[in-house]
Amino acid sequence: MTDLVDNTSEHRFELMQNGQKTFVDYANKDGVLVLLHTEVPASLRGQGAGSRLARAVLDAARSRKVKVSIKCDFLQNFIEKHPEYKSLVSSQD
């Protein structure tokens, strides 16, 4: 697995896993990182790839000291199961 890449031209965070690209689409709105959609290839589903991607993206937001707004069901469910990330969620959500 490689490091998380912020592909600003595509507005998404990318993480290569087992030779395949996983990503989270995002937008920036008023200083908040809006997480729109998570994409994991079918061949990686059920193997923790989505969770590894979610952790990497949320850890990046934490290190950048930015709040997030979650518009993706997968990420919303991930944060509910991992309350250590709840403090990152914008109060506007």
DSSP file (Angstrom, degrees, kcal/mol; ACC not computed):
  #  RESIDUE AA STRUCTURE BP1 BP2  ACC     N-H-->O    O-->H-N    N-H-->O    O-->H-N    TCO  KAPPA ALPHA  PHI   PSI    X-CA   Y-CA   Z-CA
    1    1 A M              0   0    0      0, 0.0    16,-0.2     0, 0.0     2,-0.1   0.000 360.0 360.0 360.0 138.7    0.0    0.0    0.0
    2    2 A T        -     0   0    0     14,-1.2     3,-0.1     1,-0.2     2,-0.1  -0.419 360.0 -77.7-100.4-180.0    1.3    3.5   -0.8
    3    3 A D        -     0   0    0     -2,-0.1    13,-0.4     1,-0.1    -1,-0.2  -0.346  53.8 -89.1 -76.9 158.6    0.6    6.8    0.8
    4    4 A L        -     0   0    0     11,-0.1     2,-0.5    -2,-0.1    11,-0.2  -0.452  42.2-153.4 -65.0 135.6   -2.5    8.8    0.4
    5    5 A V  E     -A   14   0A   0      9,-2.9     9,-3.0    -2,-0.2     2,-1.1  -0.958  10.5-144.3-116.3 130.9   -2.4   11.2   -2.5
    6    6 A D  E     -A   13   0A   0     -2,-0.5     2,-1.5     7,-0.2     7,-0.2  -0.811  15.7-165.2 -91.7  98.0   -4.4   14.5   -2.7
    7    7 A N  E >>> +A   12   0A   0      5,-2.4     5,-1.8    -2,-1.1     4,-0.9  -0.667  10.3 178.9 -85.8  87.7   -5.2   14.6   -6.4
    8    8 A T  T 345S+     0   0    0     -2,-1.5    -1,-0.2     1,-0.2     3,-0.1   0.795  74.4  59.6 -66.4 -29.3   -6.3   18.3   -6.4
    9    9 A S  T 345S+     0   0    0      1,-0.2    -1,-0.2    -3,-0.1    -2,-0.1   0.821 116.2  34.1 -69.4 -28.5   -7.0   18.3  -10.2
   10   10 A E  T <45S-     0   0    0     -3,-0.8    -1,-0.2     2,-0.2    -2,-0.2   0.460 107.7-126.3 -99.7  -4.7   -9.6   15.5   -9.7
   11   11 A H  T  <5S+     0   0    0     -4,-0.9    15,-3.0     1,-0.2     2,-0.3   0.952  70.4 109.8  55.4  53.9  -10.7   16.8   -6.3
   12   12 A R  E   < -AB   7  25A   0     -5,-1.8    -5,-2.4    13,-0.3     2,-0.4  -0.996  67.9-125.5-155.1 151.7  -10.1   13.4   -4.6
   13   13 A F  E     -AB   6  24A   0     11,-2.5    11,-2.1    -2,-0.3     2,-0.4  -0.834  33.7-161.1 -92.6 134.2   -7.9   11.6   -2.2
   14   14 A E  E     -AB   5  23A   0     -9,-3.0    -9,-2.9    -2,-0.4     2,-0.4  -0.931  15.1-178.5-122.7 142.9   -6.4    8.4   -3.7
   15   15 A L  E     - B   0  22A   0      7,-2.6     7,-2.0    -2,-0.4     2,-0.4  -0.956  21.0-140.1-140.5 118.6   -4.9    5.4   -2.1
   16   16 A M  E     + B   0  21A   0    -13,-0.4   -14,-1.2    -2,-0.4     2,-0.4  -0.648  25.2 178.4 -78.4 130.4   -3.4    2.5   -4.0
   17   17 A Q  E >   - B   0  20A   0      3,-3.2     3,-1.9    -2,-0.4    -2,-0.0  -0.985  67.8 -14.7-137.4 123.6   -4.3   -0.8   -2.4
   18   18 A N  T 3  S-     0   0    0     -2,-0.4     3,-0.1     1,-0.3    -1,-0.1   0.874 129.5 -53.5  50.9  40.5   -3.2   -4.2   -3.9
   19   19 A G  T 3  S+     0   0    0      1,-0.2     2,-0.4     0, 0.0    -1,-0.3   0.557 119.3 106.5  76.2   8.4   -2.4   -2.4   -7.2
   20   20 A Q  E <   -B   17   0A   0     -3,-1.9    -3,-3.2    -5,-0.1     2,-0.4  -0.931  69.8-118.0-123.7 146.3   -5.9   -0.8   -7.4
   21   21 A K  E     -B   16   0A   0     -2,-0.4     2,-0.3    -5,-0.2    -5,-0.2  -0.674  27.1-177.8 -85.9 128.3   -6.9    2.8   -6.9
   22   22 A T  E     +B   15   0A   0     -7,-2.0    -7,-2.6    -2,-0.4     2,-0.3  -0.904  15.5 175.4-114.2 150.8   -9.4    3.6   -4.1
   23   23 A F  E     -BC  14  39A   0     16,-2.2    16,-3.2    -2,-0.3     2,-0.4  -0.996  32.4-143.3-156.6 160.6  -10.6    7.2   -3.7
   24   24 A V  E     -BC  13  38A   0    -11,-2.1   -11,-2.5    -2,-0.3    14,-0.2  -0.994  25.1-140.5-123.9 121.0  -12.8    9.7   -1.9
   25   25 A D  E     +BC  12  37A   0     12,-2.5    11,-2.3    -2,-0.4    12,-1.0  -0.560  30.8 175.9 -75.9 144.6  -14.2   12.6   -3.9
   26   26 A Y  E     - C   0  35A   0    -15,-3.0     2,-0.3     9,-0.2     9,-0.2  -0.936  24.1-158.8-144.8 167.5  -14.2   15.9   -2.1
   27   27 A A  E     - C   0  34A   0      7,-1.9     7,-3.2    -2,-0.3     2,-0.5  -0.957  21.4-129.1-138.8 156.3  -15.0   19.6   -2.4
   28   28 A N  E     + C   0  33A   0     -2,-0.3     2,-0.4     5,-0.2     5,-0.2  -0.944  29.1 174.9-107.4 127.8  -13.8   22.5   -0.3
   29   29 A K  E >   - C   0  32A   0      3,-2.7     3,-1.8    -2,-0.5    -2,-0.0  -0.937  67.4 -27.5-138.4 113.9  -16.5   24.8    1.0
   30   30 A D  T 3  S-     0   0    0     -2,-0.4     3,-0.1     1,-0.3    -1,-0.1   0.866 125.2 -48.3  52.3  42.5  -15.8   27.7    3.3
   31   31 A G  T 3  S+     0   0    0      1,-0.3    36,-0.5    35,-0.0     2,-0.4   0.516 115.4 116.1  79.8   5.2  -12.7   26.0    4.8
   32   32 A V  E <   -Cd  29  67A   0     -3,-1.8    -3,-2.7    34,-0.1     2,-0.8  -0.896  65.6-131.2-108.8 136.7  -14.5   22.7    5.3
   33   33 A L  E     -Cd  28  68A   0     34,-2.7    36,-2.3    -2,-0.4     2,-0.7  -0.781  21.8-155.4 -87.1 109.8  -13.5   19.5    3.5
   34   34 A V  E     -Cd  27  69A   0     -7,-3.2    -7,-1.9    -2,-0.8     2,-0.7  -0.790   2.4-153.5 -92.2 113.7  -16.8   18.1    2.1
   35   35 A L  E     +Cd  26  70A   0     34,-2.9    36,-2.9    -2,-0.7    37,-0.4  -0.797  20.9 171.7 -93.3 113.2  -16.4   14.3    1.6
   36   36 A L  E     -     0   0A   0    -11,-2.3     2,-0.3    -2,-0.7   -10,-0.2   0.865  51.8  -1.2 -95.0 -42.8  -18.7   13.4   -1.2
   37   37 A H  E     -C   25   0A   0    -12,-1.0   -12,-2.5    35,-0.1     2,-0.4  -0.990  50.1-145.7-159.0 138.9  -18.2    9.8   -2.3
   38   38 A T  E     -C   24   0A   0     -2,-0.3     2,-0.5   -14,-0.2   -14,-0.2  -0.925  16.6-166.7-109.4 134.5  -16.0    6.8   -1.5
   39   39 A E  E     +C   23   0A   0    -16,-3.2   -16,-2.2    -2,-0.4    -2,-0.0  -0.977  13.2 167.0-127.2 121.7  -15.0    4.4   -4.3
   40   40 A V        -     0   0    0     -2,-0.5   -18,-0.1   -18,-0.2     5,-0.1  -0.999  40.9-110.3-129.8 127.3  -13.5    1.0   -3.8
   41   41 A P    >>  -     0   0    0      0, 0.0     3,-2.2     0, 0.0     4,-0.7  -0.227  28.2-117.3 -56.2 145.7  -13.2   -1.6   -6.6
   42   42 A A  G >4 S+     0   0    0      1,-0.3     3,-0.8     2,-0.2     0, 0.0   0.829 113.0  62.6 -54.1 -35.1  -15.5   -4.6   -6.1
   43   43 A S  G 34 S+     0   0    0      1,-0.2    -1,-0.3     3,-0.0     0, 0.0   0.672 106.7  44.6 -68.5 -15.1  -12.5   -6.9   -5.9
   44   44 A L  G X4>S+     0   0    0     -3,-2.2     3,-1.4     2,-0.0     5,-0.7   0.519  85.7 115.5-103.3  -8.4  -11.3   -5.1   -2.8
   45   45 A R  T <<5S+     0   0    0     -3,-0.8    -3,-0.0    -4,-0.7     0, 0.0  -0.317  75.5  24.7 -66.6 144.5  -14.7   -4.9   -1.0
   46   46 A G  T 3 5S+     0   0    0      1,-0.0    -1,-0.2    -2,-0.0    -4,-0.0   0.542 101.2  90.9  81.1   7.4  -15.0   -6.8    2.3
   47   47 A Q  T < 5S-     0   0    0     -3,-1.4    -2,-0.1     0, 0.0    -4,-0.0   0.250 107.0 -99.0-116.6   9.4  -11.2   -6.7    2.9
   48   48 A G  T  >5S+     0   0    0     -4,-0.1     4,-2.4     3,-0.0     5,-0.2   0.521  85.8 126.5  86.9   5.1  -11.0   -3.5    4.9
   49   49 A A  H  ><S+     0   0    0     -5,-0.7     4,-2.2     1,-0.2     5,-0.2   0.907  73.6  49.5 -64.2 -41.7   -9.9   -1.4    1.9
   50   50 A G  H  > S+     0   0    0     -6,-0.2     4,-2.7     1,-0.2    -1,-0.2   0.895 111.4  49.1 -63.9 -40.1  -12.7    1.2    2.5
   51   51 A S  H  > S+     0   0    0      2,-0.2     4,-2.6     1,-0.2    -2,-0.2   0.896 110.0  50.7 -67.4 -40.4  -11.8    1.4    6.2
   52   52 A R  H  X S+     0   0    0     -4,-2.4     4,-2.2     2,-0.2    -2,-0.2   0.916 113.0  47.1 -62.1 -41.7   -8.1    1.9    5.4
   53   53 A L  H  X S+     0   0    0     -4,-2.2     4,-2.5     2,-0.2     5,-0.2   0.932 111.4  50.5 -64.3 -46.6   -9.0    4.7    2.9
   54   54 A A  H  X S+     0   0    0     -4,-2.7     4,-2.7     1,-0.2     5,-0.3   0.925 111.3  48.6 -58.5 -46.6  -11.4    6.3    5.4
   55   55 A R  H  X S+     0   0    0     -4,-2.6     4,-2.8     1,-0.2     5,-0.2   0.925 111.5  49.8 -59.0 -45.5   -8.7    6.3    8.1
   56   56 A A  H  X S+     0   0    0     -4,-2.2     4,-1.9    -5,-0.2    -2,-0.2   0.916 113.8  45.0 -61.9 -43.8   -6.1    7.8    5.8
   57   57 A V  H  X S+     0   0    0     -4,-2.5     4,-2.2     2,-0.2    -2,-0.2   0.933 116.1  45.2 -66.8 -46.1   -8.5   10.6    4.6
   58   58 A L  H  X S+     0   0    0     -4,-2.7     4,-2.3    -5,-0.2    -2,-0.2   0.868 112.0  51.9 -68.6 -35.8   -9.7   11.5    8.1
   59   59 A D  H  X S+     0   0    0     -4,-2.8     4,-2.5    -5,-0.3    -1,-0.2   0.882 109.0  51.7 -65.0 -37.2   -6.1   11.4    9.5
   60   60 A A  H  X S+     0   0    0     -4,-1.9     4,-1.7    -5,-0.2    -2,-0.2   0.911 109.2  49.6 -64.6 -42.2   -5.1   13.8    6.7
   61   61 A A  H  X>S+     0   0    0     -4,-2.2     5,-2.2     1,-0.2     4,-0.5   0.916 111.3  49.8 -61.7 -42.7   -7.9   16.1    7.6
   62   62 A R  H ><5S+     0   0    0     -4,-2.3     3,-1.1     1,-0.2    -2,-0.2   0.925 110.1  49.2 -62.4 -44.6   -6.8   16.0   11.3
   63   63 A S  H 3<5S+     0   0    0     -4,-2.5    -1,-0.2     1,-0.3    -2,-0.2   0.808 112.4  48.7 -67.4 -27.5   -3.2   16.7   10.4
   64   64 A R  H 3<5S-     0   0    0     -4,-1.7    -1,-0.3    -5,-0.2    -2,-0.2   0.501 109.7-127.4 -86.1  -5.2   -4.3   19.7    8.3
   65   65 A K  T <<5 +     0   0    0     -3,-1.1     2,-0.4    -4,-0.5    -3,-0.2   0.900  61.0 138.6  58.9  44.6   -6.5   20.9   11.1
   66   66 A V      < -     0   0    0     -5,-2.2    -1,-0.2    -6,-0.1     2,-0.2  -0.906  50.8-125.2-118.0 148.9   -9.7   21.1    8.9
   67   67 A K  E     -d   32   0A   0    -36,-0.5   -34,-2.7    -2,-0.4     2,-0.3  -0.512  25.0-140.6 -83.2 158.1  -13.2   20.1    9.7
   68   68 A V  E     -de  33  89A   0     20,-2.9    22,-3.4   -36,-0.2     2,-0.5  -0.905   8.4-153.3-121.5 151.0  -15.1   17.7    7.4
   69   69 A S  E     -d   34   0A   0    -36,-2.3   -34,-2.9    -2,-0.3     2,-0.6  -0.996  21.2-143.0-119.1 126.2  -18.6   17.5    6.2
   70   70 A I  E     +d   35   0A   0     -2,-0.5   -34,-0.2   -36,-0.2   -36,-0.1  -0.808  35.1 157.2-100.5 118.4  -19.8   14.0    5.4
   71   71 A K        +     0   0    0    -36,-2.9     2,-0.5    -2,-0.6   -35,-0.2   0.231  55.3  89.4-115.1   8.6  -22.1   13.5    2.4
   72   72 A C     >  -     0   0    0    -37,-0.4     4,-2.4     1,-0.1     5,-0.2  -0.929  67.0-147.2-114.7 126.6  -21.1    9.8    1.9
   73   73 A D  H  > S+     0   0    0     -2,-0.5     4,-2.6     1,-0.2     5,-0.2   0.888  99.1  54.4 -59.7 -40.8  -23.0    7.0    3.6
   74   74 A F  H  > S+     0   0    0      1,-0.2     4,-2.3     2,-0.2    -1,-0.2   0.944 111.9  43.2 -60.1 -47.8  -19.9    4.8    3.9
   75   75 A L  H  > S+     0   0    0      2,-0.2     4,-2.5     1,-0.2    -1,-0.2   0.872 111.7  54.5 -67.7 -36.0  -17.9    7.5    5.7
   76   76 A Q  H  X S+     0   0    0     -4,-2.4     4,-1.9     1,-0.2    -1,-0.2   0.938 111.4  44.8 -60.7 -46.5  -20.9    8.4    7.9
   77   77 A N  H  X S+     0   0    0     -4,-2.6     4,-1.6     2,-0.2    -2,-0.2   0.879 110.8  54.8 -64.7 -38.1  -21.1    4.8    9.0
   78   78 A F  H  X S+     0   0    0     -4,-2.3     4,-1.1    -5,-0.2     3,-0.2   0.933 108.8  47.3 -61.1 -46.2  -17.3    4.6    9.5
   79   79 A I  H  < S+     0   0    0     -4,-2.5     3,-0.3     1,-0.2     6,-0.3   0.874 107.8  55.9 -65.8 -36.8  -17.4    7.7   11.8
   80   80 A E  H  < S+     0   0    0     -4,-1.9    -1,-0.2     1,-0.2    -2,-0.2   0.864 112.5  42.9 -61.7 -34.6  -20.3    6.2   13.8
   81   81 A K  H  < S+     0   0    0     -4,-1.6    -1,-0.2     1,-0.2    -2,-0.2   0.633 119.3  45.2 -84.2 -15.4  -18.2    3.1   14.4
   82   82 A H    ><  +     0   0    0     -4,-1.1     3,-2.1    -3,-0.3    -1,-0.2  -0.697  65.4 178.2-130.1  77.7  -15.0    5.1   15.1
   83   83 A P  G >   +     0   0    0      0, 0.0     3,-1.5     0, 0.0     4,-0.4   0.626  69.0  82.7 -62.0 -13.2  -16.0    7.9   17.5
   84   84 A E  G 3  S+     0   0    0      1,-0.3     3,-0.2     2,-0.1    -5,-0.1   0.682  93.7  49.6 -63.8 -14.0  -12.4    9.1   17.7
   85   85 A Y  G X  S+     0   0    0     -3,-2.1     3,-1.8    -6,-0.3     4,-0.4   0.492  82.6  92.2-100.0  -5.6  -13.1   10.9   14.4
   86   86 A K  G X  S+     0   0    0     -3,-1.5     3,-1.4     1,-0.3    -2,-0.1   0.813  76.0  65.5 -61.0 -30.5  -16.3   12.6   15.4
   87   87 A S  G 3  S+     0   0    0     -4,-0.4    -1,-0.3     1,-0.3    -2,-0.1   0.684  94.3  61.3 -67.0 -15.4  -14.5   15.7   16.6
   88   88 A L  G <  S+     0   0    0     -3,-1.8   -20,-2.9   -21,-0.1     2,-0.3   0.695  80.2 102.7 -80.6 -19.5  -13.5   16.3   12.9
   89   89 A V  B <  S-e   68   0A   0     -3,-1.4   -20,-0.2    -4,-0.4   -22,-0.1  -0.481  79.8-114.2 -74.4 130.1  -17.1   16.7   11.7
   90   90 A S    >   -     0   0    0    -22,-3.4     3,-1.6    -2,-0.3   -20,-0.1  -0.256  14.7-126.9 -60.1 144.1  -18.2   20.3   11.1
   91   91 A S  T 3  S+     0   0    0      1,-0.3    -1,-0.1     2,-0.2    -2,-0.1   0.638 105.9  73.1 -68.0 -12.6  -20.9   21.6   13.4
   92   92 A Q  T 3         0   0    0      1,-0.2    -1,-0.3     0, 0.0   -23,-0.1   0.642 360.0 360.0 -75.2 -14.5  -22.9   22.5   10.3
   93   93 A D    <         0   0    0     -3,-1.6    -1,-0.2   -25,-0.2    -2,-0.2   0.464 360.0 360.0 -82.8 360.0  -23.6   18.8    9.7
